[in-house]
Amino acid sequence: MPDSSTIIFTQSESLKRVKIDLISAFEKNINSENIGRVNILEEISDLKVNLESSRLVYLPSSTYALYHNNLVINKINLLNGDIATLYKNPDGQKIVDLIVDPAQKSIVYLTEENKIFQIEYKN
């Protein structure tokens, strides 16, 4: 995460979050072998997102990511786990993959029928 104190990862296809403290070379009395290691600051939090048939698309320089779930594209706040539905595919075709353009102004998604669609994205 951009705050350098949070790691987002998957475990058994479920999205998890943990707060960490990175051990740096600037800390007093630090053994050089420990530089770059982390201290876990809290219990691992389950963000309750199953990524079994999806992948997380991280939005750079933000605390958000996108993922799809059948007909829906969701946006998740990776710090608190809040989820908002951004888009529901109106033609009933299952979404199988998605990307966000580098300028983060549109989302391109692929359906199970191998059709590609583009929708406008607003932060």
C-alpha positions as CSV (number, residue, x, y, z in Angstrom):
1,M,0.0,0.0,0.0
2,P,1.2,3.6,-0.6
3,D,1.3,4.2,3.2
4,S,4.2,1.6,3.4
5,S,2.6,0.2,6.6
6,T,0.0,-2.2,5.1
7,I,0.3,-5.4,3.1
8,I,-2.6,-6.8,1.1
9,F,-2.3,-10.5,0.1
10,T,-4.5,-13.5,-0.8
11,Q,-4.7,-16.7,1.3
12,S,-6.9,-19.6,0.1
13,E,-8.3,-17.2,-2.6
14,S,-9.5,-14.7,0.1
15,L,-8.2,-11.2,0.3
16,K,-6.4,-10.3,3.6
17,R,-4.8,-7.2,5.1
18,V,-2.2,-6.8,7.8
19,K,-0.5,-3.7,9.3
20,I,3.3,-3.9,9.5
21,D,6.3,-1.9,10.6
22,L,9.3,-2.2,8.2
23,I,12.7,-2.5,10.0
24,S,15.0,0.1,8.5
25,A,18.7,0.8,8.6
26,F,18.0,4.0,10.5
27,E,16.7,2.4,13.6
28,K,19.0,2.4,16.6
29,N,20.7,-0.8,17.8
30,I,19.4,-2.9,14.8
31,N,21.1,-6.1,13.7
32,S,21.9,-5.6,10.0
33,E,20.4,-9.1,9.2
34,N,17.0,-7.8,10.2
35,I,16.9,-4.7,7.9
36,G,14.0,-5.1,5.4
37,R,12.1,-7.5,7.6
38,V,8.8,-6.5,9.1
39,N,7.1,-6.5,12.5
40,I,3.4,-7.5,12.4
41,L,1.4,-4.9,14.3
42,E,-2.0,-6.5,14.3
43,E,-4.0,-9.6,13.6
44,I,-4.5,-10.4,9.9
45,S,-7.9,-9.0,8.8
46,D,-10.1,-10.9,6.3
47,L,-11.5,-8.4,3.8
48,K,-14.2,-10.9,3.0
49,V,-13.6,-10.9,-0.8
50,N,-13.3,-14.2,-2.6
51,L,-11.0,-13.9,-5.6
52,E,-11.5,-17.5,-6.8
53,S,-12.6,-16.4,-10.3
54,S,-11.3,-12.9,-10.3
55,R,-8.1,-10.9,-9.9
56,L,-7.5,-7.7,-8.0
57,V,-6.7,-4.7,-10.1
58,Y,-4.9,-2.2,-7.8
59,L,-5.4,1.5,-8.5
60,P,-1.9,3.1,-8.2
61,S,-1.3,5.7,-5.5
62,S,-4.6,5.0,-3.8
63,T,-6.1,2.7,-1.2
64,Y,-8.5,1.1,-3.7
65,A,-8.6,-1.9,-6.0
66,L,-11.2,-3.3,-8.4
67,Y,-12.3,-6.8,-8.9
68,H,-15.2,-8.5,-10.8
69,N,-17.8,-11.0,-9.6
70,N,-19.8,-12.5,-12.4
71,L,-21.8,-9.5,-13.8
72,V,-20.5,-6.9,-11.4
73,I,-17.3,-4.8,-11.1
74,N,-16.7,-3.8,-7.5
75,K,-14.3,-1.2,-5.9
76,I,-12.8,-2.1,-2.5
77,N,-11.2,0.2,0.0
78,L,-8.1,-1.9,1.0
79,L,-7.7,-0.1,4.4
80,N,-11.2,-0.7,5.8
81,G,-12.7,-3.3,3.5
82,D,-15.7,-1.2,2.3
83,I,-17.0,-2.4,-1.0
84,A,-19.0,-0.3,-3.6
85,T,-20.5,-1.6,-6.8
86,L,-19.2,0.4,-9.7
87,Y,-20.9,-1.3,-12.6
88,K,-23.3,-4.2,-13.4
89,N,-23.1,-5.7,-16.9
90,P,-26.6,-5.0,-18.3
91,D,-26.5,-7.7,-21.1
92,G,-26.1,-10.6,-18.6
93,Q,-22.7,-11.7,-19.9
94,K,-20.3,-12.9,-17.2
95,I,-17.2,-10.7,-16.7
96,V,-14.0,-12.8,-16.8
97,D,-11.3,-10.2,-16.7
98,L,-10.7,-6.5,-16.4
99,I,-8.1,-3.8,-16.6
100,V,-8.0,-0.1,-15.9
101,D,-6.3,2.2,-18.4
102,P,-3.1,3.9,-17.2
103,A,-4.8,7.3,-16.8
104,Q,-7.6,5.6,-14.7
105,K,-10.3,7.1,-16.9
106,S,-11.9,3.9,-18.2
107,I,-12.3,0.2,-17.4
108,V,-12.0,-2.4,-20.1
109,Y,-13.5,-5.8,-19.4
110,L,-13.8,-9.1,-21.2
111,T,-16.9,-11.3,-21.1
112,E,-17.1,-15.1,-21.2
113,E,-18.2,-14.7,-24.9
114,N,-14.8,-13.0,-25.6
115,K,-16.4,-9.6,-26.2
116,I,-14.5,-6.6,-25.0
117,F,-16.3,-3.5,-23.5
118,Q,-15.1,-0.2,-22.2
119,I,-16.8,1.9,-19.6
120,E,-15.9,5.3,-18.1
121,Y,-14.3,5.3,-14.7
122,K,-14.6,8.1,-12.2
123,N,-12.5,8.0,-9.1
